[in-house]
Amino acid sequence: MDSRASEKQSEDLEIFSAENLQSNMKSIYYSRTFLSIVGGVVAGIWGFTGLMGFVFYFLVMAIASLGLAAKAKFSVRAYFDSWNRIVVDGFLGGLMSYVLFWTFAYDIVHIF
Amino acid sequence: MAEDLVLDTAIRDWVLIPLSVVMVLIGVLRYFVSKLMRSSQLPDAKALKEGQVIIRARNLKSGANFIPSKSFRARRVYFTNEENGLLHVPKEQAQNAQAQMFSDPNMAMDMMKKNLSMLIPQSLTFAWVNFFFSGFVAAKIPFPLTQRFRAMLQNGIDLSSVDVSYVSSRSWYFLNLFGLRGFFSLILGEENAMDDTQRMMQMGGFGFDASRSLAAEKDSLDIIQHDWALPKIEHRAEQVLRKLLR
């Protein structure tokens, strides 16, 4: 996520470089997907069931948001067009992958 | 009954893992096949020209505030002019284009090929799963579900007292279907993942009808109010240069 997406001129006029913005969004998507998969495996191995598992998913997503915000040096305007992109976007996208790998790991470790 | 069933290790070895592996492999195979089949497609000159016109109109739209208003208006008239503006398509032509689109053999073949390449592996795999892997408990999902899901998830299992968490392999198939999308997008590079559900949603709005998108661009250009965004550009340039000189 190293491409600056916007330039701020001194009179509050911001222009965004569309392709940098898109590449930043893609890297967020990849990070979230990867973290969902890893989080799913971890949840399965630890034996989370039911509500705890979903709470863990949201915890992992929150840590991901925090990490992404830290990587953007907390100056969201430089890399994205709004806070929503880092924090909210793609929250539920990784849920299916999480559940799949959670089920997989849980079964392998605890049931079989 | 909330007792924990202990399932045979053989189920894990011969059902869960092979099913996932097969689905991953089929996804990869489908990706490569679609890449191979897509390469023989000559672009249509007229459609290409229209696409480029649309791109130019969009660039004008996005950069509208950075050019003086007179030049913006001149450009806008060039695009939306009633007589020979680039975006203006007379009505009969619009309908013709759509009819042509539908009867165009190339386009239809392409759509069908894409459809088939989606449906066939999925239905084959589903039939395979049903044939070989039905009638036993395959996995336990770690979260509880209500009784209504029992019919959906426990298809081959005829005991009604088994916890709903213990599911048949058909539901493992569906879980894999949805969950491997993210995985595919990671290993197959951008956007070529198994986005079959997205494509199924796209099938509703069939066809690249250029006439409709031209009309849409024309309308959106007409709406724009020009707001000159660089009013003090000379002052700002002066400040920047002064800073540089210091």
HADDOCK unambig.tbl for C-alpha pairs under 7 A between the chains (distance, minus, plus):
assign (segid A and resid 30 and name CA) (segid B and resid 186 and name CA) 6.63 0.50 0.50
assign (segid A and resid 33 and name CA) (segid B and resid 182 and name CA) 5.93 0.50 0.50
assign (segid A and resid 49 and name CA) (segid B and resid 142 and name CA) 4.88 0.50 0.50
assign (segid A and resid 49 and name CA) (segid B and resid 143 and name CA) 5.44 0.50 0.50
assign (segid A and resid 50 and name CA) (segid B and resid 142 and name CA) 5.93 0.50 0.50
assign (segid A and resid 50 and name CA) (segid B and resid 143 and name CA) 3.80 0.50 0.50
assign (segid A and resid 50 and name CA) (segid B and resid 144 and name CA) 6.00 0.50 0.50
assign (segid A and resid 96 and name CA) (segid B and resid 178 and name CA) 6.17 0.50 0.50
assign (segid A and resid 96 and name CA) (segid B and resid 179 and name CA) 4.68 0.50 0.50
assign (segid A and resid 97 and name CA) (segid B and resid 179 and name CA) 4.00 0.50 0.50
assign (segid A and resid 97 and name CA) (segid B and resid 180 and name CA) 6.29 0.50 0.50
assign (segid A and resid 97 and name CA) (segid B and resid 182 and name CA) 6.29 0.50 0.50
assign (segid A and resid 100 and name CA) (segid B and resid 175 and name CA) 6.07 0.50 0.50
assign (segid A and resid 100 and name CA) (segid B and resid 176 and name CA) 6.49 0.50 0.50
assign (segid A and resid 100 and name CA) (segid B and resid 179 and name CA) 5.49 0.50 0.50
assign (segid A and resid 103 and name CA) (segid B and resid 141 and name CA) 5.43 0.50 0.50
assign (segid A and resid 103 and name CA) (segid B and resid 142 and name CA) 6.09 0.50 0.50
assign (segid A and resid 107 and name CA) (segid B and resid 139 and name CA) 6.45 0.50 0.50
assign (segid A and resid 107 and name CA) (segid B and resid 140 and name CA) 6.32 0.50 0.50
assign (segid A and resid 111 and name CA) (segid B and resid 6 and name CA) 5.67 0.50 0.50
assign (segid A and resid 111 and name CA) (segid B and resid 7 and name CA) 6.25 0.50 0.50
assign (segid A and resid 112 and name CA) (segid B and resid 6 and name CA) 6.39 0.50 0.50
assign (segid A and resid 112 and name CA) (segid B and resid 7 and name CA) 5.49 0.50 0.50
assign (segid A and resid 112 and name CA) (segid B and resid 8 and name CA) 6.25 0.50 0.50
assign (segid A and resid 112 and name CA) (segid B and resid 9 and name CA) 5.30 0.50 0.50
assign (segid A and resid 112 and name CA) (segid B and resid 12 and name CA) 6.93 0.50 0.50
